[in-house]
Amino acid sequence: MKRKQSLLQKLRDEKGELLVPERKIAYDTLVMALGSTSNDFNTPGVKENCIFLDNPHQARRFHQEMLNLFLKYSANLGANGKVNIAIVGGGATGVELSAELHNAVKQLHSYGYKGLTNEALNVTLVEAGERILPALPPRISAAAHSELTKLGVRVLTQTMVTSADEGGLHTKDGEYIEADLMVWAAGIKAPDFLKDIGGLETNRINQLVVEPTLQTTRDPDIYAIGDCASCPRPEGGFVPPRAQAAHQMATCAMNNILAQMNGKPLKNYQYKDHGSLVSLSNFSTVGSLMGNLTRGSMMIEGRIARFVYISLYRMHQIALHGYFKTGLMMLVGSINRVIRPRLKLH
């Protein structure tokens, strides 16, 4: 068998110094599992004025800018007496972050930021579609919308952002949303370098187009899974970019690679929706379960939904680390909740 080669680019540190030179890796089968990044849709001013949450570095930047903003306004709030934060994108990231900001204010208040209260925080969640959480059932969207409204979040649906500047967001309707801090979480795309990689077929958001077997359309020895893959569904449409889909795809790709190596027929991947959960920080959790036990979709919320949410997280940890190490991590986490502050100020 003639082995193929994958070319890896140079690796540099934050200062630009070379760590690893350009190199080639030989392969018989290649799996592309590159995830996704935020899609700003080439909206003017977004890259310069909004924060993305694609990686730990960006998350730390948001954390620090948020703390700096609260510190700046804690003693002397802005002209309108508010700390204004705008979040673009009503998906799970935008919804969960909107709720978490109110929890952060609650924690900061206990640290001595006495000028900060939920009344002083003005969070605006902007969604271009008809409802937030558009990928989930309407009743889940409605429940999340209701909970956010109770927290004081201003939820704007059917509102398209046309540009951003230092002071806020411009919308298609002519409204200007003032914001001291802006987060862009509206849509995803696969990494830009996939556009012209190895002559493989990609779609308009850089995803690798794959067959139902998860093999790329132009090279059967290259598989793509997760957010970077555009996989058709038998009933029409494409597999949604969700964590459970990536998990299922990984299992299917593994089985198909083994079958391919042994000269056996490959199986088509079929997405199975087991439901979704959205955590609204410490305030609430909403979601739906789908499967044989529920005979369709069953909405859950409150403590039950919170328990299921945490259980799914623990199952993910077990898959990565095993039962023993996960048990130790749970024990350490319980101790840290007692001895460590709930919110890091650095």
Buried (B, 14 or more C-beta within 10 A) or exposed (E): EEEBEBEEEEEEEEEEEEEEEEEEEEEEBBBBBBBBBBBBBEBBBBEEBBBBBBEEEBEEBBBEBBBEBBEEBBEEBBEEEBBBBBBBBBBBBBBBBBBBBBBBBBBBBEBEBEBBEBEBBBBBBBBBBEBBBBBBBEEBBBBBBEBBEEBEBBBBBEBBBEBBBEEBBBBEEEEEBBBBBBBBBBBBBBBEEBEEBBEBEBEEBBBBBBBBBBBBBEBEBBBBBBBBBBBBEEEEEBBBBBEBBBBBBBEBBEBBBEBBEEEEEBEEBEBEBEBBBBBBBBBBBBBBBBEEEEEEBEBBBEEEBBEBBEEBEBEEBBEEEEEEEBBEBEEEEEEEEEEEEEBEEE
